[in-house]
Amino acid sequence: MHKRNRVPLLMAILVVMLGLALPLWGCGQAQEAAPAAQEAAPSESTNQAEATQTTEEATQESATQEEPASQESTTPEEPATQDFHNPGDGYKLQQVVVLSRHNIRAPLSTTGSALDLATPHSWINWTANASELTMRGGALETMAGEYVRKWLETEGLIPENYQPKEGEVRFYANSKQRTIATAQYFSSGMLPVANVDIETHVDYDTMDPVFNPVTTFITGSYVDAALKQMETMGGATGAQDVAAELADSYALIEDVVDYKESDAYKSGEIKDLDTSDIELTLEKDKEPAVSGSLKTACQLSDGLVLQYYETPDDAAAAFGHDLTAEQWTLISRAKDFYGDLLFTSPLVAYNVAHPLLEEIGKEMDTQGRVFTFLCGHDSNIGSVLAALGVEKYELPGAIETATPIGVKLVFERWADASGKEFGRVRLMYQSVEQLREGTMLAGTESPMSVDLSFDGLEKNADGLFSYDELRSHIADAAAEYDNIVQEYGEEELDQAA
């Protein structure tokens, strides 16, 4: 077992201070300082009338001990507080298990990839290497940890300046830089005076089997059935029909990056983004894959969305274009669709999410465990939710419509006054505005929160599941892997197309 030392608190504080500023210098416009109005937090202003009185009037008032008629007696208002989304006064929080996506990273693609070839423009100068967490991502994740700390303190689950005993908390991350760093920064915000280690299980910069979204069971009949599900998502009749809805997204991406003005396009090295050239493959111990324009469009969509998060300069983010929130959502649609297509059809979700479903269940059952933080990827959260049969949901304030950057899938255990236990599952995430402006999650500022519902699970009047039923639901989803093996368990193939 490999462990990493936690990020020193001083470094985390510096990252919070610097991580929100450095991207302003990394967008290719170092000579331009950010307007002070963008960096300063809005201040409240009140117009108060100043009463001017003469000495004679003041003396007369003192003698008569009468208050001026114009003076009003006011009671100070109670300061507004953060929204911690308590389900009701009759419940006490018992345990929290979080499955988190990493925060803002640099694009996965390196120099000379499709990301560079497909545009004549230069991408911003990222504050991290390809695929790694940026300084802004670290700052945002520290603030997310600070918010969760205040939430858990308010609910009485942990005391102030909590120093957990052995086994009370667990931080476990995939062994990639962006996931380890996310867990480190979050822990610095949540437990600033505790010595937290981030647990990893494999060599650095390799994929941990628990977080690796690969199909570990493959047979010919399974591949046929799984591909049919993938190709008929949303009622479509084939893979090309599935991708046809992306035509508007492709066109906008091409326009924003000036795709046809790139040298690679003019030379014929890359071609038009075409919704009809999609091809899906499933192979043993590999991630579900797609070839054709969708893969290229996903890379460009990913790069643009990350660039939009990383720099507050709207023009730099969109290569000089003036885009609306709806257009940014349309750009994100290509990569969101890519993830949905590859990881959320039932047969694939049960296969790739199986290790994480078991890990989540194990954490929920661990005696004395107060808080768990598992850090992985969008494919992890998407496949887990699909395997659990999540009902359709919407994410206000986000342009990524399913698993936005830094999102946390939160499993909560509550108890009422009689000791009966209940469960809640929700998505907690920072809005686009909070991501781009580096909004401190303090005072009245809270991240976004959306409660989730699942097929076959009923909620009470306060929006909570029976905890036993929720736990059984997770166990049943994990058991679907064995059901697949039994149903499609002919001789396994080493590879299948």
C-alpha positions in Angstrom: 0.0 0.0 0.0 1.3 3.4 -1.0 0.5 6.6 0.9 1.2 10.2 0.2 1.8 12.9 2.8 -0.8 15.6 3.1 -0.3 19.0 1.6 1.0 21.4 4.3 -1.7 23.8 5.5 0.5 26.8 4.5 0.8 25.5 1.0 -3.0 25.0 0.8 -3.5 28.6 1.9 -1.0 29.9 -0.7 -2.8 27.9 -3.3 -6.1 29.4 -2.4 -4.6 32.9 -2.7 -2.5 32.2 -5.8 -4.6 29.6 -7.6 -7.3 32.1 -8.4 -4.9 34.7 -9.7 -2.3 32.8 -11.7 -4.7 31.7 -14.4 -5.2 35.3 -15.2 -1.6 35.5 -16.2 -1.6 32.2 -18.1 -4.1 33.1 -20.8 -1.5 34.6 -23.2 -2.3 38.1 -22.0 0.2 38.6 -19.2 0.4 42.3 -19.8 -3.3 42.8 -18.9 -4.2 43.0 -15.2 -7.5 41.7 -14.1 -10.0 44.5 -13.3 -10.1 45.1 -9.5 -13.9 44.7 -9.7 -13.5 41.1 -10.8 -11.2 40.1 -7.9 -12.9 42.0 -5.1 -15.8 40.4 -3.3 -19.0 42.5 -3.6 -19.6 44.6 -0.5 -22.8 45.6 1.0 -23.7 49.2 1.0 -26.4 51.0 2.8 -27.6 54.6 2.5 -27.9 56.0 6.0 -29.1 59.5 6.7 -27.0 61.5 9.1 -28.9 63.4 11.6 -27.4 66.8 12.4 -28.4 68.5 15.5 -27.4 71.8 17.1 -25.9 71.9 20.6 -29.0 73.6 21.8 -31.3 70.9 20.4 -29.1 68.2 21.9 -29.1 70.0 25.3 -32.9 70.3 25.2 -33.3 66.6 24.3 -31.0 65.6 27.1 -33.0 67.7 29.6 -36.3 66.3 28.5 -34.8 62.8 28.0 -36.9 62.4 24.8 -35.7 60.6 21.8 -35.8 62.5 18.5 -39.0 61.8 16.5 -36.9 60.8 13.5 -34.8 58.2 15.3 -36.0 54.6 14.8 -35.2 51.8 17.2 -33.9 48.9 15.1 -33.0 45.3 16.1 -29.9 44.0 14.3 -30.8 41.3 11.8 -29.6 37.8 12.3 -26.6 37.2 10.0 -27.5 35.0 7.0 -25.8 31.6 7.2 -24.8 29.0 4.6 -27.3 26.5 3.4 -26.3 23.0 4.6 -29.5 21.4 3.3 -30.6 19.8 6.5 -33.6 17.5 5.8 -35.3 18.6 9.0 -34.9 19.4 12.6 -35.8 15.9 13.7 -32.8 14.2 12.1 -29.1 13.9 13.2 -26.3 13.2 10.8 -24.5 9.9 11.4 -22.2 9.2 8.5 -21.1 10.6 5.1 -19.5 8.7 2.2 -18.3 10.9 -0.7 -17.4 9.8 -4.2 -15.7 12.8 -5.8 -14.6 13.7 -9.3 -11.3 15.5 -9.3 -11.4 19.3 -9.7 -10.1 21.4 -12.6 -7.3 19.8 -14.6 -5.3 20.6 -17.7 -6.5 18.8 -20.8 -5.5 15.1 -21.1 -4.1 15.8 -24.6 -0.4 16.8 -25.0 1.3 19.1 -27.6 0.8 17.8 -31.1 -2.5 16.0 -30.3 -5.8 16.6 -32.0 -6.4 19.4 -29.5 -3.5 21.4 -31.1 -4.0 20.3 -34.6 -7.7 21.2 -34.8 -7.3 25.0 -34.2 -5.0 27.8 -35.4 -5.3 29.3 -31.9 -3.1 28.8 -28.9 -4.6 27.3 -25.8 -4.0 29.1 -22.5 -0.9 28.4 -20.6 -2.1 26.0 -18.0 -0.7 26.0 -14.5 -0.2 22.2 -14.6 1.1 19.6 -16.9 -1.4 17.7 -19.1 -4.0 15.8 -17.1 -2.9 17.3 -13.8 -4.8 19.4 -11.3 -4.4 23.1 -11.9 -3.7 25.7 -9.2 -7.2 26.9 -9.5 -8.5 23.4 -9.1 -6.5 23.0 -5.9 -7.8 26.3 -4.5 -11.4 25.4 -5.3 -11.1 21.9 -3.8 -9.7 23.4 -0.6 -12.7 25.7 -0.3 -15.0 22.7 -1.0 -13.3 20.9 2.0 -13.8 24.0 4.2 -17.5 24.0 3.3 -17.9 20.4 4.2 -16.1 20.9 7.5 -18.6 23.7 8.5 -21.5 21.5 7.4 -20.3 18.5 9.5 -19.6 20.8 12.5 -23.0 22.4 12.2 -24.7 19.0 12.1 -22.7 17.8 15.1 -21.0 15.0 13.3 -17.5 16.3 14.0 -16.2 18.9 16.6 -14.3 22.1 15.6 -10.6 21.5 14.9 -11.5 17.8 14.5 -8.6 15.4 14.9 -10.1 12.0 14.0 -9.2 8.8 15.8 -7.9 5.8 14.0 -10.5 4.5 11.5 -13.0 7.4 11.8 -12.1 9.0 8.5 -10.7 7.5 5.2 -9.3 9.3 2.2 -8.7 7.0 -0.8 -7.8 8.1 -4.3 -7.0 6.7 -7.7 -3.3 6.9 -8.2 -3.3 9.7 -10.8 -1.9 13.1 -9.9 -5.3 14.9 -10.3 -7.1 12.6 -8.0 -4.5 12.4 -5.3 -4.1 16.2 -5.4 -7.8 16.7 -5.2 -8.1 14.5 -2.1 -5.1 16.3 -0.6 -6.5 19.8 -1.0 -10.0 18.7 0.1 -8.5 17.2 3.3 -6.6 20.4 4.0 -9.8 22.4 3.9 -11.9 19.9 5.8 -9.3 18.8 8.5 -6.8 21.7 8.7 -5.3 20.6 12.0 -5.3 16.8 11.4 -2.5 14.8 9.8 -4.4 13.1 7.0 -2.8 10.6 4.6 -4.2 9.9 1.2 -4.5 6.2 0.7 -3.5 4.7 -2.7 -3.2 1.1 -3.7 -1.1 1.0 -6.9 2.0 2.7 -8.3 1.8 6.4 -8.9 0.3 7.5 -12.3 -1.3 4.1 -12.9 -5.0 3.2 -12.7 -6.3 1.5 -9.5 -8.7 -1.3 -10.4 -11.3 0.1 -8.0 -11.4 3.3 -10.1 -10.5 2.0 -13.5 -13.7 1.9 -15.6 -12.9 -1.2 -17.6 -15.0 -4.1 -18.6 -13.5 -7.0 -16.7 -16.0 -9.6 -18.0 -16.3 -10.1 -21.7 -17.9 -12.8 -23.8 -19.3 -12.7 -27.4 -22.9 -12.7 -26.3 -22.3 -10.0 -23.6 -20.6 -7.8 -26.2 -23.6 -8.2 -28.6 -26.1 -7.3 -25.9 -24.1 -4.4 -24.4 -23.4 -2.8 -27.8 -27.1 -3.1 -28.7 -27.9 -1.2 -25.4 -25.3 1.4 -26.2 -26.5 1.9 -29.7 -30.2 2.2 -28.8 -29.8 4.7 -25.9 -32.7 7.1 -26.0 -34.6 5.0 -28.4 -32.2 5.4 -31.3 -31.8 2.6 -33.8 -28.1 2.5 -34.2 -24.8 4.1 -33.2 -25.1 6.7 -36.0 -28.6 7.7 -34.9 -27.3 8.0 -31.3 -24.7 10.6 -32.4 -26.9 12.5 -34.8 -28.2 14.7 -32.1 -24.7 16.1 -31.8 -24.7 18.0 -35.1 -25.3 21.4 -33.5 -22.6 20.7 -30.9 -20.1 19.7 -33.6 -20.9 22.8 -35.7 -20.5 25.2 -32.7 -17.2 23.6 -31.7 -15.8 23.8 -35.2 -16.8 27.5 -35.3 -15.3 28.4 -31.9 -11.9 26.8 -32.5 -11.9 27.9 -36.2 -11.5 24.2 -37.1 -11.4 24.7 -40.9 -8.7 27.4 -40.6 -6.3 25.0 -39.0 -3.3 23.8 -41.0 -4.2 20.2 -40.3 -7.7 20.7 -41.8 -6.3 22.5 -44.9 -3.8 19.8 -45.5 -6.4 17.0 -45.1 -4.8 15.6 -42.0 -8.1 16.1 -40.2 -11.6 16.1 -41.7 -15.0 17.5 -41.0 -16.6 16.4 -37.7 -19.2 13.9 -38.9 -21.9 12.3 -36.7 -22.2 9.2 -38.9 -18.6 7.8 -38.5 -19.1 6.5 -34.9 -17.9 3.0 -34.0 -18.1 1.4 -30.6 -15.8 -1.3 -29.2 -15.7 -3.4 -26.0 -12.6 -5.4 -25.0 -11.6 -7.2 -21.9 -9.9 -5.1 -19.2 -10.2 -2.0 -21.4 -12.4 1.0 -21.2 -15.4 1.1 -23.6 -14.1 2.9 -26.6 -15.4 5.0 -29.6 -13.6 5.9 -32.8 -14.4 8.6 -35.3 -15.4 12.2 -35.0 -17.0 11.8 -31.6 -13.6 11.2 -30.0 -12.1 14.3 -31.6 -15.2 16.4 -30.7 -14.9 15.1 -27.1 -11.3 16.2 -26.9 -12.1 19.7 -28.2 -15.2 20.0 -26.0 -13.2 19.0 -23.0 -10.4 21.5 -23.7 -12.8 24.4 -24.3 -14.8 23.7 -21.1 -11.7 23.4 -19.0 -10.3 26.6 -20.5 -13.6 28.4 -19.7 -13.3 27.3 -16.1 -9.6 28.1 -15.8 -9.6 31.7 -17.1 -12.1 34.4 -16.2 -11.3 36.1 -19.6 -14.4 35.2 -21.7 -12.7 36.2 -24.9 -9.6 34.0 -24.2 -11.8 31.1 -23.1 -13.7 31.1 -26.5 -10.9 32.2 -28.8 -12.4 35.6 -29.2 -16.0 34.5 -29.5 -18.8 35.9 -27.3 -20.7 32.8 -26.1 -23.9 32.5 -24.0 -24.3 30.0 -21.2 -26.5 28.0 -23.5 -23.8 27.8 -26.1 -21.2 26.6 -23.5 -23.7 23.9 -22.5 -24.0 22.9 -26.2 -20.2 22.7 -26.4 -20.1 20.6 -23.3 -22.7 18.3 -24.8 -20.2 16.5 -27.0 -18.1 15.3 -24.1 -21.1 14.7 -21.8 -22.6 12.5 -24.5 -19.3 10.7 -25.0 -19.3 9.7 -21.3 -23.0 8.8 -21.2 -22.6 6.6 -24.3 -19.6 4.7 -23.1 -20.4 4.2 -19.4 -24.1 4.5 -18.6 -25.9 1.8 -20.5 -27.0 -0.8 -17.9 -24.9 -3.8 -19.0 -21.7 -1.6 -19.2 -22.5 0.3 -16.0 -22.9 -2.9 -13.9 -19.6 -4.2 -15.3 -17.3 -1.1 -14.9 -18.9 0.2 -11.7 -18.8 -3.1 -9.8 -15.6 -2.4 -7.8 -16.7 1.0 -6.7 -20.2 -0.1 -5.7 -18.6 -2.7 -3.4 -16.2 -0.1 -2.0 -19.0 2.3 -1.3 -21.0 -0.4 0.4 -18.0 -1.5 2.5 -17.5 2.1 3.7 -21.2 2.4 4.6 -20.9 -0.8 6.7 -17.6 0.1 8.5 -18.2 0.4 12.2 -17.0 3.7 13.6 -16.5 5.3 10.2 -17.6 8.9 10.3 -16.5 10.2 6.9 -15.1 8.7 3.7 -13.7 10.5 0.7 -13.2 8.4 -2.5 -11.6 10.4 -5.4 -11.9 9.3 -9.0 -13.3 10.4 -12.3 -16.5 11.4 -14.1 -16.8 7.9 -15.6 -16.8 6.5 -12.0 -19.7 8.7 -10.9 -21.6 8.3 -14.2 -21.4 4.5 -14.1 -22.2 4.2 -10.4 -25.3 6.4 -10.8 -26.4 4.4 -13.9 -25.9 1.1 -12.1 -28.1 2.4 -9.2 -30.9 3.4 -11.6 -30.8 7.1 -11.0 -33.8 9.0 -12.2 -33.3 12.0 -14.6 -32.0 15.1 -12.8 -31.0 18.6 -13.7 -28.0 20.6 -12.4 -28.7 24.3 -12.1 -25.7 26.6 -12.6 -23.7 24.0 -14.5 -22.8 23.6 -18.2 -21.8 20.0 -17.7 -25.1 18.3 -17.4 -24.3 15.0 -15.6 -21.0 15.0 -13.7 -19.5 18.5 -13.6 -15.9 19.1 -12.6 -15.3 18.6 -8.9 -18.7 17.1 -8.3 -19.3 15.0 -5.2 -21.8 12.1 -5.0 -22.7 12.2 -1.4 -24.3 9.2 0.5 -25.6 10.3 3.9 -27.0 8.3 6.9 -29.4 10.2 9.3 -31.3 9.1 12.4 -34.5 10.4 13.8 -35.2 10.9 17.6 -36.3 7.2 17.8 -33.1 6.0 16.3 -34.6 4.9 13.0 -32.1 5.4 10.2 -32.6 7.1 6.9 -30.5 7.8 3.8 -30.1 10.6 1.4 -28.1 10.7 -1.8 -27.2 14.0 -3.6 -24.8 15.7 -5.9 -22.8 18.6 -4.5 -20.9 20.8 -6.9 -19.6 24.3 -7.5 -21.5 26.4 -10.1 -19.8 27.7 -13.2 -19.8 31.2 -11.6 -18.2 29.8 -8.4 -15.6 27.9 -10.4 -14.7 30.9 -12.6 -14.8 33.6 -9.9 -13.2 31.5 -7.2 -16.0 32.2 -4.9 -15.2 31.5 -1.3 -17.7 29.0 0.2 -18.2 31.0 3.3 -20.7 33.4 4.8 -23.9 32.9 2.8 -22.2 31.2 -0.1 -22.9 27.5 -0.6 -22.2 25.1 -3.4 -25.1 23.7 -5.4 -26.9 20.7 -4.2 -29.4 18.4 -6.0 -31.1 15.4 -4.2 -31.3 12.3 -6.3 -34.0 9.7 -6.7 -33.6 6.0 -7.9 -35.9 3.5 -9.6 -37.6 1.4 -7.0 -36.8 3.5 -3.9 -39.4 5.5 -2.1 -38.8 8.6 -0.1 -40.6 9.9 3.0 -42.2 13.3 3.4 -38.7 14.8 4.1 -37.2 13.4 1.0 -35.3 10.6 2.7 -35.0 6.9 1.9 -35.2 4.1 4.4 -31.5 3.5 5.1 -31.8 -0.2 5.0 -33.5 0.0 1.6 -30.9 2.3 0.3 -28.1 0.0 1.5 -29.9 -3.0 -0.1 -30.3 -1.1 -3.3 -26.5 -0.5 -3.5 -25.8 -4.2 -2.7 -28.3 -5.3 -5.4 -26.6 -3.1 -8.0 -23.2 -4.6 -7.1 -24.6 -8.1 -7.4 -25.7 -7.4 -11.0 -22.1 -8.2 -12.0 -22.6 -11.8 -10.9 -25.9 -11.9 -12.7 -24.2 -10.8 -15.9 -21.6 -13.5 -15.5 -24.3 -16.2 -15.1 -26.4 -14.9 -18.0 -23.6 -14.4 -20.5 -21.1 -16.8 -19.0 -19.9 -18.7 -22.0 -16.2 -19.1 -22.5 -14.6 -15.7 -22.1 -12.9 -14.0 -25.0 -9.6 -12.3 -24.8 -10.9 -9.6 -27.1 -14.2 -8.7 -28.7 -15.1 -6.0 -31.2 
